[in-house]
Amino acid sequence: MDHNFDTLRHVLANFRLEGIRSGNVTRLKGGLSGSDVWQVESPWGSFCLKCMPEGFSVQRITAIHQAVTWRRDAGMKCLVGYCQATSGQTFVEHDGRIWELQMWAKGEEPLPPYTNWQKTGMFQAVARFHRILQDTPHDRSQLAKSEGVSVRLDMLRTWRKHRLQELDPRLASYEHPRRKELLSIILFAFQEYQHLLEPLLEEVGRHEYLVDQCIGDPRPENFRFENHQISALIDLGSMRRDNIALDISRLASEVSFQTPVDWQFTWDCIEVIRPLKEAEKHLAHVLDAANVVLTGLKWVQWLLLDGYSFQNEELVDARLHHLCYRLREIDQHPAWK
């Protein structure tokens, strides 16, 4: 969605940033979540203005901001705080969307291939996120089933029963040869591995795990480094309640740039901060296998069925290539063992 500068000026004024000129507001190349992001330069410093995707609720933004604030107050300063609006809230509702404002995060984004110290820093930041509120008045962890498992199981069954038959004519007429090849790999892999994956999801779905707020989609591009230390962890709009295995499975895949996931390295990094049970490690394996087999179906939906286009086409291609690399290695996945 395009927003004119009058909209941005109104939102910024609600965050007490008055008199900002259009030349001091730069729209950034966004990710793939549907959010819009701007860098704002002002006499008071540099800020990040974010417009959340359509349908993002007040309840959800409130829960995210509360979870971040509690962790910052407990000492996790790499989480960037949210600016208060004139309403007293840390967000603004305007133009049918929800907006948030933060100070610009310090540090540099890590670039692949990631070093061991970068991967260690990212894993341990995730572990601190899950550990820092333990045994405090703000500890909201509880035993519960993994919602991420049930979501993936529903997705698997829905695609098998209702959507695969729609795809052959769409794929045949798709006019992007390289992506067409990658989408074909994704669809073939789903048909090959769905019957292996389904009973694994059913099995882990019967158990309860320690559940708390998760980052939801931790990726290397959401971390910043300064002097070989994590300086910021940003873009927490995907936060949801689940077990730490949800975050581990996503990040372990993302940092394995054109190499197999090093699960022992992953466990060693995490457990310096947050001990893991064997059931949680198994859950991480199963969730990762599900991510590899199922995540590509979202791209099939967006590109073939919905005909979406994206601002950041390079990021789309990078995600597809990474998924297909993981799919070529899927036979060796520890979840099957």
C-alpha positions as CSV (number, residue, x, y, z in Angstrom):
1,M,0.0,0.0,0.0
2,D,1.3,3.5,-0.9
3,H,1.1,6.2,1.7
4,N,1.5,9.8,0.8
5,F,3.7,12.1,2.9
6,D,0.7,13.8,4.5
7,T,-0.1,10.4,6.1
8,L,3.4,9.9,7.2
9,R,3.6,13.5,8.6
10,H,0.3,12.9,10.6
11,V,1.6,9.6,12.0
12,L,5.0,11.1,13.0
13,A,3.2,14.1,14.7
14,N,1.3,11.6,16.8
15,F,4.7,10.2,17.9
16,R,5.8,13.8,18.8
17,L,8.0,14.2,15.7
18,E,6.8,17.5,14.4
19,G,8.0,19.4,11.3
20,I,9.7,16.5,9.6
21,R,10.3,17.3,5.9
22,S,9.7,14.8,3.1
23,G,13.4,14.8,2.2
24,N,14.2,13.4,5.6
25,V,12.0,10.3,5.2
26,T,13.3,7.5,3.1
27,R,11.2,4.4,2.2
28,L,13.2,1.2,2.6
29,K,13.0,-1.9,0.6
30,G,10.8,-4.0,2.8
31,G,10.8,-7.7,3.5
32,L,8.0,-10.1,2.6
33,S,5.6,-9.6,5.5
34,G,3.5,-6.9,4.0
35,S,4.9,-4.2,6.3
36,D,6.1,-0.8,5.0
37,V,9.2,0.7,6.5
38,W,10.8,4.2,6.5
39,Q,14.0,5.7,7.9
40,V,13.2,9.1,9.4
41,E,16.0,11.6,10.1
42,S,15.2,14.3,12.7
43,P,17.0,16.7,15.0
44,W,16.4,14.1,17.8
45,G,18.1,11.3,16.0
46,S,17.3,8.6,13.4
47,F,14.1,6.6,13.7
48,C,12.5,3.6,12.0
49,L,8.8,4.0,11.2
50,K,6.9,0.9,10.5
51,C,3.4,0.4,9.1
52,M,2.1,-3.1,10.1
53,P,0.4,-5.4,7.5
54,E,-3.3,-5.1,6.9
55,G,-5.3,-7.0,9.5
56,F,-2.7,-6.6,12.2
57,S,-4.7,-6.2,15.4
58,V,-4.3,-3.8,18.4
59,Q,-4.3,-6.9,20.7
60,R,-1.4,-8.4,18.8
61,I,0.7,-5.2,18.7
62,T,0.1,-4.7,22.4
63,A,1.3,-8.2,23.3
64,I,4.4,-7.8,21.1
65,H,5.3,-4.4,22.6
66,Q,4.7,-5.7,26.2
67,A,6.9,-8.8,25.6
68,V,9.7,-6.6,24.2
69,T,9.5,-4.0,27.0
70,W,9.6,-6.6,29.8
71,R,12.7,-8.2,28.2
72,R,14.4,-4.8,27.8
73,D,13.6,-3.9,31.4
74,A,15.1,-7.2,32.5
75,G,18.4,-6.3,30.7
76,M,18.1,-7.4,27.1
77,K,19.1,-4.1,25.6
78,C,19.6,-5.4,22.1
79,L,15.8,-5.2,21.8
80,V,15.0,-1.7,20.6
81,G,12.3,0.0,22.6
82,Y,9.1,1.6,21.1
83,C,8.4,5.3,21.1
84,Q,5.4,6.5,23.0
85,A,2.6,8.3,21.1
86,T,0.6,11.3,22.3
87,S,-2.2,8.8,23.2
88,G,0.1,7.1,25.8
89,Q,0.3,4.0,23.6
90,T,3.4,2.7,21.8
91,F,1.5,2.6,18.5
92,V,-0.7,4.8,16.3
93,E,-3.9,3.8,14.5
94,H,-4.3,5.7,11.3
95,D,-5.4,5.2,7.7
96,G,-6.7,1.8,8.6
97,R,-3.3,0.5,9.7
98,I,-1.2,0.2,12.9
99,W,2.1,2.1,13.1
100,E,5.1,1.9,15.4
101,L,8.2,4.0,15.8
102,Q,11.6,3.0,17.2
103,M,15.1,4.5,17.4
104,W,17.2,3.4,14.4
105,A,19.1,0.2,15.4
106,K,22.8,0.5,15.7
107,G,25.2,-1.9,14.0
108,E,25.7,-3.7,10.8
109,E,23.6,-6.5,9.2
110,P,25.5,-9.8,9.0
111,L,26.0,-11.1,5.4
112,P,26.4,-14.7,4.3
113,P,28.4,-16.9,4.7
114,Y,28.0,-16.3,8.4
115,T,30.9,-16.7,10.7
116,N,30.8,-18.9,13.8
117,W,30.9,-15.9,16.1
118,Q,28.0,-14.3,14.2
119,K,25.9,-17.5,14.4
120,T,26.8,-18.0,18.1
121,G,25.6,-14.4,18.8
122,M,22.3,-14.9,16.9
123,F,21.5,-18.3,18.6
124,Q,22.4,-16.9,22.1
125,A,20.3,-13.8,21.6
126,V,17.3,-16.2,20.8
127,A,18.2,-18.2,23.9
128,R,18.2,-15.0,26.1
129,F,14.9,-13.9,24.7
130,H,13.4,-17.2,26.0
131,R,15.3,-17.4,29.2
132,I,15.5,-13.8,30.6
133,L,12.0,-13.6,32.2
134,Q,12.2,-17.1,33.8
135,D,11.3,-16.9,37.5
136,T,10.4,-13.2,37.3
137,P,6.9,-11.6,37.9
138,H,6.6,-11.4,34.1
139,D,7.2,-15.1,33.4
140,R,4.2,-16.2,31.3
141,S,5.6,-19.6,30.3
142,Q,3.3,-22.6,30.7
143,L,3.0,-26.2,29.4
144,A,1.0,-26.4,26.3
145,K,0.9,-28.0,22.9
146,S,2.8,-26.4,20.0
147,E,0.5,-24.3,17.9
148,G,3.2,-24.3,15.2
149,V,2.8,-28.0,14.9
150,S,-1.0,-27.9,14.4
151,V,-0.7,-25.0,11.9
152,R,1.7,-27.1,9.8
153,L,-0.4,-30.2,10.0
154,D,-3.5,-28.3,8.9
155,M,-1.5,-26.9,6.0
156,L,-0.2,-30.3,4.9
157,R,-3.7,-31.7,4.8
158,T,-5.3,-28.8,3.1
159,W,-2.8,-28.8,0.3
160,R,-3.1,-32.5,-0.2
161,K,-6.9,-32.5,-0.3
162,H,-7.7,-29.2,-2.0
163,R,-5.0,-27.4,-3.8
164,L,-2.6,-29.6,-5.7
165,Q,-5.1,-30.2,-8.5
166,E,-5.2,-26.5,-9.3
167,L,-1.5,-26.2,-10.0
168,D,-0.6,-28.1,-13.2
169,P,-2.2,-25.6,-15.6
170,R,-0.9,-22.6,-13.6
171,L,2.7,-24.0,-13.5
172,A,2.6,-24.9,-17.2
173,S,1.8,-21.3,-18.2
174,Y,4.1,-19.6,-15.6
175,E,6.4,-17.2,-17.6
176,H,9.4,-17.1,-15.3
177,P,11.6,-20.1,-16.3
178,R,14.0,-20.1,-13.4
179,R,11.3,-19.7,-10.8
180,K,9.2,-22.3,-12.6
181,E,12.0,-24.8,-12.1
182,L,12.2,-24.0,-8.4
183,L,8.5,-24.2,-7.9
184,S,8.4,-27.6,-9.6
185,I,11.1,-28.8,-7.1
186,I,8.9,-27.6,-4.2
187,L,5.8,-29.3,-5.5
188,F,7.6,-32.6,-6.2
189,A,9.2,-32.6,-2.8
190,F,5.8,-32.0,-1.1
191,Q,4.3,-35.0,-2.8
192,E,7.3,-37.2,-2.0
193,Y,7.6,-36.3,1.7
194,Q,4.1,-35.4,2.9
195,H,3.4,-39.0,4.1
196,L,6.7,-39.2,6.0
197,L,6.1,-35.8,7.6
198,E,2.4,-36.2,8.7
199,P,3.0,-38.9,11.3
200,L,5.9,-37.0,12.8
201,L,3.7,-33.9,13.2
202,E,1.0,-36.0,14.7
203,E,3.4,-37.5,17.2
204,V,4.9,-34.2,18.4
205,G,1.5,-32.6,18.3
206,R,0.3,-34.9,21.1
207,H,2.8,-33.6,23.6
208,E,3.1,-30.5,25.7
209,Y,6.1,-28.2,25.8
210,L,7.2,-25.1,27.7
211,V,5.4,-22.4,25.7
212,D,6.1,-18.6,25.9
213,Q,6.4,-15.7,23.5
214,C,8.6,-16.7,20.5
215,I,10.3,-14.4,18.0
216,G,8.5,-16.4,15.4
217,D,10.7,-15.7,12.4
218,P,14.3,-14.9,13.5
219,R,16.4,-14.4,10.4
220,P,20.0,-13.1,10.1
221,E,18.8,-9.9,8.4
222,N,17.0,-9.0,11.7
223,F,20.2,-9.0,13.7
224,R,22.8,-6.2,14.0
225,F,26.4,-6.5,15.1
226,E,28.8,-3.9,16.5
227,N,32.4,-4.8,17.7
228,H,31.6,-8.6,17.3
229,Q,28.6,-8.3,19.6
230,I,24.9,-8.3,19.0
231,S,23.8,-4.7,19.0
232,A,20.2,-5.1,18.0
233,L,17.4,-7.7,17.3
234,I,14.7,-6.0,15.2
235,D,11.5,-6.7,13.3
236,L,9.5,-8.7,15.9
237,G,6.1,-8.5,14.2
238,S,6.0,-12.3,13.8
239,M,6.0,-12.9,17.5
240,R,3.7,-15.7,18.8
241,R,3.4,-18.1,21.6
242,D,5.2,-21.4,21.2
243,N,8.2,-23.5,22.3
244,I,11.7,-22.2,21.7
245,A,12.0,-25.0,19.1
246,L,10.0,-22.9,16.7
247,D,12.7,-20.1,16.8
248,I,15.6,-22.6,16.8
249,S,14.3,-24.4,13.7
250,R,13.9,-21.3,11.7
251,L,17.3,-19.7,12.6
252,A,19.2,-22.9,12.3
253,S,18.0,-23.2,8.7
254,E,18.6,-19.5,7.8
255,V,22.2,-19.4,9.0
256,S,23.1,-22.6,7.1
257,F,24.0,-20.8,4.0
258,Q,24.6,-23.5,1.3
259,T,25.7,-26.0,3.9
260,P,23.8,-28.6,5.9
261,V,22.4,-27.5,9.3
262,D,25.0,-28.1,12.0
263,W,22.6,-29.2,14.8
264,Q,25.3,-30.0,17.4
265,F,26.7,-26.4,17.0
266,T,23.1,-25.1,17.3
267,W,22.5,-27.0,20.6
268,D,25.9,-26.0,22.0
269,C,25.2,-22.3,21.4
270,I,21.7,-22.4,22.8
271,E,22.4,-24.5,25.9
272,V,25.0,-22.0,27.2
273,I,22.0,-19.8,28.0
274,R,18.9,-22.0,27.9
275,P,19.1,-25.8,28.6
276,L,17.1,-27.9,26.1
277,K,15.2,-31.2,26.7
278,E,15.6,-34.0,24.2
279,A,11.9,-33.6,23.4
280,E,12.5,-29.9,22.4
281,K,15.4,-30.9,20.2
282,H,13.2,-33.5,18.5
283,L,10.5,-30.9,18.1
284,A,13.0,-28.5,16.5
285,H,14.0,-31.3,14.0
286,V,10.4,-32.0,13.1
287,L,9.5,-28.3,12.7
288,D,12.5,-27.8,10.5
289,A,11.6,-30.7,8.3
290,A,8.1,-29.3,8.1
291,N,9.4,-25.8,7.2
292,V,11.6,-27.3,4.4
293,V,8.7,-29.3,2.9
294,L,5.9,-26.8,3.5
295,T,7.2,-23.3,3.4
296,G,7.7,-23.4,-0.4
297,L,3.9,-24.0,-0.8
298,K,3.3,-20.5,0.4
299,W,5.5,-19.3,-2.5
300,V,3.5,-21.6,-4.9
301,Q,0.3,-20.0,-3.5
302,W,1.6,-16.4,-3.9
303,L,3.2,-16.7,-7.3
304,L,1.1,-19.3,-9.1
305,L,-2.4,-19.0,-7.6
306,D,-2.5,-15.4,-6.3
307,G,-0.2,-13.8,-8.8
308,Y,1.4,-11.6,-6.2
309,S,4.4,-9.3,-7.0
310,F,6.9,-8.2,-4.4
311,Q,8.9,-5.0,-3.9
312,N,12.0,-7.1,-3.1
313,E,12.3,-9.6,-6.0
314,E,16.0,-10.4,-5.1
315,L,14.8,-11.5,-1.7
316,V,12.1,-13.7,-3.2
317,D,14.7,-15.5,-5.4
318,A,17.1,-15.9,-2.5
319,R,14.4,-17.5,-0.4
320,L,13.4,-19.9,-3.2
321,H,17.0,-20.9,-3.8
322,H,17.6,-21.5,-0.2
323,L,14.5,-23.7,0.1
324,C,15.4,-25.7,-2.9
325,Y,18.9,-26.3,-1.5
326,R,17.4,-27.6,1.7
327,L,15.0,-29.8,-0.3
328,R,17.9,-31.4,-2.2
329,E,19.4,-32.4,1.2
330,I,16.1,-33.5,2.8
331,D,16.8,-37.3,2.5
332,Q,19.4,-36.9,5.2
333,H,17.3,-34.9,7.6
334,P,17.6,-36.1,11.2
335,A,13.8,-35.9,11.6
336,W,13.4,-39.1,9.6
337,K,15.8,-41.1,11.8
